[in-house]
């Protein structure tokens, strides 16, 4: 039981998206399900709370997945709250 708790805590901490990771660098489209998303996205004016991205205190995207691979590219998959369409971006 003790190991399950430790594993859960480590998993929770490792999955957290750091706002500065999103804001430091440009994000280019990798894969998208609709035309809701442009070719490039900037998170500089956006705030991250839990798994939601806010612009001017309005929730606009939900983070579905974030893969931070050291010495390799980072990927983020987001879903538009308004349209429910999703896209994956790669950090450049």
Secondary structure as UniProt FT lines:
FT   HELIX           2..14
FT   HELIX           19..23
FT   STRAND          27..32
FT   TURN            35..36
FT   STRAND          40..41
FT   TURN            44..45
FT   STRAND          46..49
FT   TURN            50..51
FT   STRAND          52..55
FT   TURN            56..57
FT   STRAND          58..67
FT   TURN            70..71
FT   STRAND          75..80
FT   TURN            81..83
FT   STRAND          86..91
//
